[in-house]
Structures are given as C-alpha cells and as structure tokens.
C-alpha cells in the first residue's frame, strides 16, 4: 500500500510540474515550456560560439520539451499533444550524442590550444552534401507524413480531428530538425538556414495548435539564428578548415 501511495504522490508531483503555468492573456505559458525554450536558447548561444557545451545543454532542453509536447497525456493541459514534435526530441538526443562526440574529437585534433573554446571551424557544405540533405528533407517529409497519418488512424478514440495541413507541417518540422542538428554536428553553415526553414513552418504551426507562447518565443529565437548564421559565415572565411577525426585515425593506422 505504501508503494502505491508513493507512486500516486510521485505522479501528482509530476503532473503539477507539467501543468504549472503563467497566464498570458487567454493562453497559458507553462513553466517547463518556458524553461526548456530558454535552455534551448542557451544551447544555441553555445552553438554560435562553437562550444561543446551546446550539445549536453541542448539534450536537457530536448528532454523537457518531450514532456511539453505530450503534456495533454500526462497532466491537465488541454492543448493538442504533438506526437511528431515529441518524437523529434528523441531524434534530437540521438543526433546530439553524435554531435557531442564529433565536436569533442575535432576540438582535440584542431582546437586544443584555442583560448576562445571553439570546438570546430564552420564551412559551407559541398554541392553533393547539399543535394543529399535537401533530398533527405523532401523525401523524408513525405515518408514521415504517411507514418504520422497511419499512426493516427490506429488511435482507438481520436480526441481531435486534424486538418490536412497538420501532418505535413509536423513532418516538415520533424525531418527538418534532424537535418539542422546533423548539419550543426558537421559544422556546416547551412544548419542555421535549416533552422530558419523549420521556424518558418514551426512558428505558424505553434499558433495554430495552441502553443502560442512558445511560438512567440521562437520568433525572437529566429532573430538570434540570423545573427548566429552571420557569425559562422565570418568564421568560415577567416579560419582554416578542420581535419576530420576519422581521416586522421586512418592515416595513423
């Protein structure tokens, strides 16, 4: 009995944390949502500075946002649960682990004595890399759209009927976010542009699905992305290109 009581108490505390919010006009800005977005901005700042800390800080924000987008399932949040947005947080974490590893290795090889703490030197993606990324984004969006539609159709009691654009937007944001995170891990300037492409759909999507406070915050985040892009482009013009960890290892074998 004590274990059941403890489980119920833990569940109540968890729900209270999910549901805690600040009233903003007719909307509710959930504390966990606000904190997660601010942590995400901190991660973006570290990313602009090319610090390895961008990755673990970003992972923390991903974990928090996972529960934000599924808040309607865990608490009293009346907004639509965004399964695609929650799912992309899982892929963020997986891609971020790769980025964390790569930036750490590149820093050891190329930037160990850099007093600024920069882990990588940005560069533009090659034509072949750009083609692959754009193709992955477009084809991936079509595939993920179909997956989301199929999963939704399996729901025994759908509590909400989405418009035709809902799954397309969710899929675009889902795949684009993975593209942007991978491009950041590779040190491509285009990763900032990918985030702009995601936000151009994500911000209106946030307004349309009731995540208005988050959408507003991401408008300001978009301005930061533009500034970060200019800083990376400047660094790519003035610094020497990094050696790849894998290539160096192979030569030493």
LOKOLLUM-319574 format. One record per residue (C-alpha): residue number from 1; x, y, z. Coordinates in pm, whole numbers, plus 32768, in hexadecimal, padded with zeros to 4 digits. Layout:
<recs>
[rec NUM, [X, Y, Z]];
...
</recs>
This chain:
<recs>
[rec 1, [8000, 8000, 8000]];
[rec 2, [811A, 80EE, 8053]];
[rec 3, [81B7, 80B2, 7EFF]];
[rec 4, [806C, 8104, 7E52]];
[rec 5, [8045, 8240, 7F20]];
[rec 6, [81A8, 82A8, 7ECD]];
[rec 7, [8168, 8267, 7D5B]];
[rec 8, [802A, 833A, 7D65]];
[rec 9, [80DF, 8452, 7E1A]];
[rec 10, [81FA, 844B, 7D1B]];
[rec 11, [80FA, 8452, 7C01]];
[rec 12, [804B, 857D, 7C9D]];
[rec 13, [8191, 863D, 7CC3]];
[rec 14, [81EA, 85EC, 7B5A]];
[rec 15, [8096, 8661, 7ADD]];
[rec 16, [80B1, 87A0, 7BA8]];
[rec 17, [8204, 87E7, 7B0A]];
[rec 18, [8174, 87AC, 79AF]];
[rec 19, [8040, 8882, 79F0]];
[rec 20, [80E5, 89AA, 7AA4]];
[rec 21, [80B1, 8ADB, 79C9]];
[rec 22, [80AC, 8C56, 79B7]];
[rec 23, [7F71, 8CF5, 7921]];
[rec 24, [7FC5, 8DC5, 77ED]];
[rec 25, [7E81, 8E5E, 7775]];
[rec 26, [7D9E, 8D41, 7705]];
[rec 27, [7EC3, 8C4C, 76FE]];
[rec 28, [7F94, 8B90, 77FA]];
[rec 29, [810F, 8B99, 77F2]];
[rec 30, [817D, 8A5C, 789F]];
[rec 31, [82B0, 8A7D, 797A]];
[rec 32, [8355, 8944, 78F2]];
[rec 33, [8314, 89C8, 7792]];
[rec 34, [83B0, 8B1B, 77E1]];
[rec 35, [84E0, 8A84, 788E]];
[rec 36, [8516, 898B, 7774]];
[rec 37, [850D, 8A9D, 766B]];
[rec 38, [8600, 8B74, 7734]];
[rec 39, [86EB, 8A4B, 775A]];
[rec 40, [86CA, 8A18, 75E2]];
[rec 41, [8733, 8B81, 75AB]];
[rec 42, [8860, 8B46, 768E]];
[rec 43, [88B6, 8A15, 75BB]];
[rec 44, [889B, 8AEA, 747F]];
[rec 45, [8982, 8BED, 751D]];
[rec 46, [8A86, 8AE0, 7566]];
[rec 47, [8A54, 8A67, 7401]];
[rec 48, [8A95, 8BC3, 7378]];
[rec 49, [8BD4, 8BCF, 7448]];
[rec 50, [8C23, 8A6C, 73CF]];
[rec 51, [8C41, 89E4, 752E]];
[rec 52, [8C18, 8871, 7577]];
[rec 53, [8B27, 88D2, 768D]];
[rec 54, [8A22, 8916, 757E]];
[rec 55, [89D8, 87A1, 756E]];
[rec 56, [899C, 8738, 76DB]];
[rec 57, [88DA, 8879, 771C]];
[rec 58, [8809, 8837, 75E6]];
[rec 59, [87C0, 86D2, 7657]];
[rec 60, [8735, 8758, 77A0]];
[rec 61, [8649, 883D, 76DE]];
[rec 62, [85E0, 8717, 7600]];
[rec 63, [857F, 8642, 772C]];
[rec 64, [84AA, 875D, 77BB]];
[rec 65, [8404, 87AC, 766F]];
[rec 66, [83AD, 863D, 7643]];
[rec 67, [82C3, 865A, 776D]];
[rec 68, [8248, 87B2, 7700]];
[rec 69, [81C3, 872B, 75B6]];
[rec 70, [8120, 8600, 7661]];
[rec 71, [809C, 86D0, 7783]];
[rec 72, [7F31, 8683, 7730]];
[rec 73, [7F76, 8513, 7771]];
[rec 74, [8024, 8543, 78C0]];
[rec 75, [7F6B, 8667, 795C]];
[rec 76, [7E48, 8752, 7937]];
[rec 77, [7ED1, 8805, 7808]];
[rec 78, [7DB1, 8830, 7714]];
[rec 79, [7E87, 8872, 75E1]];
[rec 80, [7EB2, 8775, 74CB]];
[rec 81, [7FCE, 8680, 7516]];
[rec 82, [80CD, 869B, 73FE]];
[rec 83, [8157, 853E, 73D1]];
[rec 84, [8239, 85A3, 72B1]];
[rec 85, [82D0, 86BE, 737A]];
[rec 86, [8303, 85D5, 74A0]];
[rec 87, [839B, 84CA, 73C2]];
[rec 88, [8494, 85BB, 732A]];
[rec 89, [8520, 85FD, 7485]];
[rec 90, [858A, 848F, 7490]];
[rec 91, [863D, 84B4, 7343]];
[rec 92, [86D5, 85F9, 73BE]];
[rec 93, [876E, 8540, 74E1]];
[rec 94, [87FC, 842D, 7402]];
[rec 95, [888A, 8527, 7307]];
[rec 96, [890D, 8601, 7421]];
[rec 97, [89D2, 84DE, 74AF]];
[rec 98, [8A7F, 84C0, 735D]];
[rec 99, [8ABA, 8638, 734F]];
[rec 100, [8B43, 8637, 74B2]];
[rec 101, [8C37, 8523, 7455]];
[rec 102, [8CA2, 85C4, 730D]];
[rec 103, [8CDA, 8721, 7397]];
[rec 104, [8DA3, 868F, 74B9]];
[rec 105, [8E82, 85CA, 73CA]];
[rec 106, [8EB1, 86EE, 72D8]];
[rec 107, [8F09, 87D7, 73F5]];
[rec 108, [9014, 86E6, 7472]];
[rec 109, [90AF, 86D4, 7318]];
[rec 110, [908D, 8839, 729E]];
[rec 111, [9032, 8927, 73B6]];
[rec 112, [90D7, 88A1, 74F2]];
[rec 113, [919B, 89E5, 7521]];
[rec 114, [9081, 8AD1, 74BA]];
[rec 115, [904C, 8BC3, 75DA]];
[rec 116, [8EEF, 8C1C, 755D]];
[rec 117, [8E71, 8ABC, 75A0]];
[rec 118, [8DFC, 8A89, 7439]];
[rec 119, [8DD6, 8918, 73E6]];
[rec 120, [8DBC, 8929, 726A]];
[rec 121, [8DF2, 8A07, 713C]];
[rec 122, [8CAE, 8A3B, 7077]];
[rec 123, [8CA3, 89FD, 6F00]];
[rec 124, [8BA8, 89FB, 6DE6]];
[rec 125, [8B24, 88A7, 6D81]];
[rec 126, [8B91, 8828, 6C2E]];
[rec 127, [8A9B, 8816, 6B0B]];
[rec 128, [8A80, 869F, 6B3D]];
[rec 129, [8A3C, 86C5, 6CB0]];
[rec 130, [8934, 87CE, 6C72]];
[rec 131, [8885, 86F5, 6B70]];
[rec 132, [8881, 85CF, 6C60]];
[rec 133, [87F9, 86A2, 6D7D]];
[rec 134, [86E6, 8747, 6CAD]];
[rec 135, [8683, 85F7, 6C1A]];
[rec 136, [8677, 8558, 6D73]];
[rec 137, [85A2, 8675, 6DF6]];
[rec 138, [84A5, 8666, 6CD9]];
[rec 139, [848B, 84ED, 6CBD]];
[rec 140, [8495, 84C7, 6E36]];
[rec 141, [8374, 85BA, 6E5E]];
[rec 142, [829B, 84EB, 6D73]];
[rec 143, [82F1, 83A6, 6E25]];
[rec 144, [82C8, 8430, 6F84]];
[rec 145, [817C, 84D1, 6F1F]];
[rec 146, [80F8, 837C, 6EBB]];
[rec 147, [817B, 82E1, 6FFC]];
[rec 148, [80CE, 83EB, 70D0]];
[rec 149, [7F87, 83C1, 7012]];
[rec 150, [7F97, 8246, 703B]];
[rec 151, [7FE4, 825A, 71AE]];
[rec 152, [7ECA, 8350, 71E6]];
[rec 153, [7DD3, 826C, 7131]];
[rec 154, [7E2B, 8157, 7227]];
[rec 155, [7DBD, 822A, 7350]];
[rec 156, [7C8A, 817C, 73EA]];
[rec 157, [7BDA, 82BF, 744F]];
[rec 158, [7C68, 83F1, 73A0]];
[rec 159, [7C21, 851D, 7480]];
[rec 160, [7C5F, 8619, 736D]];
[rec 161, [7C38, 8620, 71F3]];
[rec 162, [7D69, 86C3, 7150]];
[rec 163, [7D59, 8796, 7015]];
[rec 164, [7E0C, 871D, 6EDC]];
[rec 165, [7F35, 8803, 6F1B]];
[rec 166, [7F75, 8787, 707C]];
[rec 167, [8041, 8650, 7025]];
[rec 168, [80FB, 86FE, 6F09]];
[rec 169, [8171, 8812, 6FF3]];
[rec 170, [81C5, 871A, 7107]];
[rec 171, [828C, 8643, 7014]];
[rec 172, [8344, 876F, 6F7F]];
[rec 173, [83AD, 87E6, 70D9]];
[rec 174, [8408, 8686, 7147]];
[rec 175, [84F0, 8639, 7023]];
[rec 176, [8577, 879C, 7007]];
[rec 177, [85DC, 879C, 7173]];
[rec 178, [86A4, 865E, 7141]];
[rec 179, [874A, 86F9, 700E]];
[rec 180, [87A2, 8836, 70CC]];
[rec 181, [8834, 8778, 71F3]];
[rec 182, [8904, 8695, 7115]];
[rec 183, [8982, 87BF, 704A]];
[rec 184, [89E8, 8868, 718E]];
[rec 185, [8AA6, 872F, 71F6]];
[rec 186, [8B5F, 873A, 70A8]];
[rec 187, [8BAC, 88AB, 70D7]];
[rec 188, [8AF2, 8921, 6FA0]];
[rec 189, [8A81, 8A8B, 6F8B]];
[rec 190, [893F, 8A0F, 6EEF]];
[rec 191, [88C6, 898A, 703C]];
[rec 192, [8856, 8AE9, 709A]];
[rec 193, [8795, 8B03, 6F53]];
[rec 194, [86F4, 89B4, 6F9A]];
[rec 195, [8677, 8A39, 70E8]];
[rec 196, [85E3, 8B66, 7038]];
[rec 197, [852F, 8A77, 6F4B]];
[rec 198, [84A9, 89B7, 7076]];
[rec 199, [8438, 8AF2, 712E]];
[rec 200, [8385, 8B7D, 6FFE]];
[rec 201, [8296, 8A59, 7021]];
[rec 202, [82BE, 8A19, 7195]];
[rec 203, [8259, 8B72, 7210]];
[rec 204, [8109, 8B7F, 7155]];
[rec 205, [80D6, 8A12, 71B7]];
[rec 206, [8103, 8A72, 7324]];
[rec 207, [7FFB, 8B81, 7307]];
[rec 208, [7F0C, 8A95, 7256]];
[rec 209, [7F2B, 8980, 7359]];
[rec 210, [7F13, 8A57, 7492]];
[rec 211, [8085, 8A69, 74EA]];
[rec 212, [8075, 8BE2, 74C3]];
[rec 213, [816E, 8C4D, 75D3]];
[rec 214, [8271, 8B5B, 754A]];
[rec 215, [8232, 8BD6, 73E8]];
[rec 216, [826D, 8D3D, 7459]];
[rec 217, [83AF, 8CDB, 7508]];
[rec 218, [8427, 8C2F, 73CB]];
[rec 219, [83EE, 8D6D, 7304]];
[rec 220, [84F9, 8E11, 73DA]];
[rec 221, [85CA, 8CD5, 73C3]];
[rec 222, [85BC, 8CF8, 7248]];
[rec 223, [865F, 8E4D, 7260]];
[rec 224, [8778, 8DB0, 7329]];
[rec 225, [879E, 8CA3, 721E]];
[rec 226, [87D8, 8DAD, 7115]];
[rec 227, [88E9, 8E4A, 71EA]];
[rec 228, [8989, 8CF7, 722E]];
[rec 229, [8991, 8CB2, 70BA]];
[rec 230, [8A58, 8DF2, 7078]];
[rec 231, [8B53, 8D92, 7186]];
[rec 232, [8B8D, 8C38, 70F5]];
[rec 233, [8BB4, 8CBE, 6F94]];
[rec 234, [8CB7, 8DB6, 7013]];
[rec 235, [8D7A, 8CA1, 70C2]];
[rec 236, [8D6E, 8BC2, 6F8C]];
[rec 237, [8E18, 8CD6, 6EC5]];
[rec 238, [8F31, 8D1E, 6FBA]];
[rec 239, [8F8C, 8BCD, 7055]];
[rec 240, [9032, 8A97, 6FC8]];
[rec 241, [8F58, 896B, 6F7F]];
[rec 242, [8F5F, 8852, 7080]];
[rec 243, [8FF7, 86FC, 704E]];
[rec 244, [8EFE, 85E0, 7077]];
[rec 245, [8F38, 84F8, 71A3]];
[rec 246, [8EF2, 83C0, 70D2]];
[rec 247, [8FEB, 8427, 6FC3]];
[rec 248, [90FC, 846C, 70BF]];
[rec 249, [90C2, 831E, 7169]];
[rec 250, [90D3, 8267, 701D]];
[rec 251, [921C, 830B, 6FC1]];
[rec 252, [92B4, 82AB, 710B]];
[rec 253, [9247, 8140, 70E9]];
</recs>
